[in-house]
Amino acid sequence: MTTEPIITNERVDDIPILLTQIERMGVQSLIDKHFPRHGNWQGLSLGSVAVIWLAHILSQADHRLNHVQGWASKRLETLKTFFGEELGELDLTDDRLEALLRYLDRDSDWYSFESELGGNLLQVYDIKPERVRMDSTTASSHCGINSEGLFQWGHSKDHRPDLAQVKIMLSTLDPLGMPIAAEILSGEKADDPLYIPAIERVRSTLKQSELLYIGDCKMGSIATRTHIVSGGDFYLCPLNAKQVPSKQLIEYLQPVWDGKQELTTIDYDYADGKNKEIAKGFEINISQTTKIDGNELTWNERQIVVRSFAIAETEEKSLRDRLQKTNNALEQLKIPCRGKKKLTTIDSCQSAVNAILKRYRTSGLFKQDIQLSISRKIKRRYLDTPSQIVEETSINLDFQIDEDAVLRQIKLLGWRVYVTNQTKSLLSLKQAVRAYRDEYLTERGFARLKGFPLSLTPIYLQREDHITGLIRLLSIGLRILTLLEFQVRRNLEQNKEKLTGLYIGNPKRETARPTAEILLAAFKEITLFLIEVKNEVYAHLTALSPLQQRILVLLGFPTTIYTQLGGQSFTPE
């Protein structure tokens, strides 16, 4: 009697790459080292559970706990190749994953783990830190407010002021965008005081000075700059409008308008190989002096005054739009209509005009003339009411755009003042502007963390210790993505080559800067077939394409991480 073969399959996809990458980073061993487990913990180690969950998150773009067990059950043979036969579905239940998050919530254990992980990654990937980029973001949740907890009302960077939020402060290395330290704070906190603790975390991990810290204007407080200088480091950040008011900016720019100040043109190399002039500027040298513990600290500071062409153009367009809206609103003010209160005094008319100017931020840009006119007319006799003289008041409003004031305003658009204490020989004016312009590296990390593929938001968890643990786990995932990308790009640059075949709609398109997401997507549809015949199981794996083999070479991974899954036979349990 012929026995029909039983054929099953497992989607392997990018799992071997992710597991090999995580193993190279030493995540599993470091988690097991720094997070002591309870004596009742049995089965797969804490680090192994974390690694499998990370592989699921990055492969499926889904952090939900209740999806992991089912996902793993359909890939048991693939996972057992990496974790041994003792791996079972019960190692990845919701309860186990929640326990993992509670371990990651322990601050002291996490800080020691993160510090050692950062130091190891610098050695393994031969990274020489020079610049640290710092910024914060918020993540919203429907879990509600806890007066003493993480989730609070605050300024939402997700434009969801109706939701409670938690704040995340990331310190990342240029040019990777790899996190070195991740701070999780309650959502109501202002950004300004967060920089000094974050800088200390970076210093404890990197254990070196003379780093350039780059941040936005909230890093520009004199306290933060003093702290950076006192530690032997450098800073680069813009100053806000309070630190450089309009009057001071005009003083800086007057020599430019008088033709006495020469400007330097700044160009920028884009990823597509194009070069474009983006700004022009000049710099001023000043001396800063502050006191620390009663001792004076003095250093030289360069104030770099720059005008961005793109920002100036955008702001001028916005100004013209606001002027037109103001003009339309003032015209409507002159037209009487039913239901609209009639303006009968100069003060009431002026108040209405000022409200319009304030609404559209065009105060001082219009010439106004408000006149009160009084007319008398005879009201005819009606029945028993005698005729009488009645006075009527009316308001005449004349206005026009003050073109001279508008031109003065336009001359100020696009200008911004940056400050740094790094010398010209180490950071020229052009290099400073280019360095700050690369702020998109941090924003890209936030986009990955909150969106695809790490998918922090929306946050489905309710307990704050679970949420803290999840954010920390996802920060490890962000490190995995940035390092995958970094390895391939560095090797492509060294070999002076480009990859083709990554873009399905345009297979001939070349790139020397592929993203981690598109590299992992190239391994979709790799399948492991398990064929059971006469109590013997034979494994067959989809053949790797030339593109997939090339990516593995660029990553420094052997093809055996895939081929070991196929070409074998075993007796089923």
Secondary structure as GFF3:
##gff-version 3
##sequence-region A 1 573
A	DSSP	beta_strand	6	11	.	.	.	ID=ss1
A	DSSP	alpha_helix	15	25	.	.	.	ID=ss2
A	DSSP	alpha_helix	27	34	.	.	.	ID=ss3
A	DSSP	alpha_helix	46	60	.	.	.	ID=ss4
A	DSSP	three_ten_helix	65	67	.	.	.	ID=ss5
A	DSSP	alpha_helix	68	73	.	.	.	ID=ss6
A	DSSP	alpha_helix	76	83	.	.	.	ID=ss7
A	DSSP	three_ten_helix	89	92	.	.	.	ID=ss8
A	DSSP	alpha_helix	94	104	.	.	.	ID=ss9
A	DSSP	alpha_helix	107	124	.	.	.	ID=ss10
A	DSSP	beta_strand	131	141	.	.	.	ID=ss11
A	DSSP	beta_strand	164	173	.	.	.	ID=ss12
A	DSSP	beta_strand	178	186	.	.	.	ID=ss13
A	DSSP	three_ten_helix	192	194	.	.	.	ID=ss14
A	DSSP	alpha_helix	195	206	.	.	.	ID=ss15
A	DSSP	beta_strand	212	214	.	.	.	ID=ss16
A	DSSP	three_ten_helix	217	219	.	.	.	ID=ss17
A	DSSP	alpha_helix	222	230	.	.	.	ID=ss18
A	DSSP	beta_strand	234	238	.	.	.	ID=ss19
A	DSSP	alpha_helix	246	257	.	.	.	ID=ss20
A	DSSP	beta_strand	264	269	.	.	.	ID=ss21
A	DSSP	beta_strand	275	292	.	.	.	ID=ss22
A	DSSP	beta_strand	295	308	.	.	.	ID=ss23
A	DSSP	alpha_helix	309	334	.	.	.	ID=ss24
A	DSSP	alpha_helix	346	359	.	.	.	ID=ss25
A	DSSP	beta_strand	366	379	.	.	.	ID=ss26
A	DSSP	beta_strand	388	401	.	.	.	ID=ss27
A	DSSP	alpha_helix	403	412	.	.	.	ID=ss28
A	DSSP	beta_strand	415	420	.	.	.	ID=ss29
A	DSSP	alpha_helix	429	437	.	.	.	ID=ss30
A	DSSP	alpha_helix	440	450	.	.	.	ID=ss31
A	DSSP	alpha_helix	464	495	.	.	.	ID=ss32
A	DSSP	beta_strand	499	500	.	.	.	ID=ss33
A	DSSP	beta_strand	510	511	.	.	.	ID=ss34
A	DSSP	alpha_helix	516	521	.	.	.	ID=ss35
A	DSSP	beta_strand	527	533	.	.	.	ID=ss36
A	DSSP	beta_strand	536	541	.	.	.	ID=ss37
A	DSSP	alpha_helix	546	555	.	.	.	ID=ss38
A	DSSP	alpha_helix	560	563	.	.	.	ID=ss39
A	DSSP	beta_strand	568	570	.	.	.	ID=ss40
###
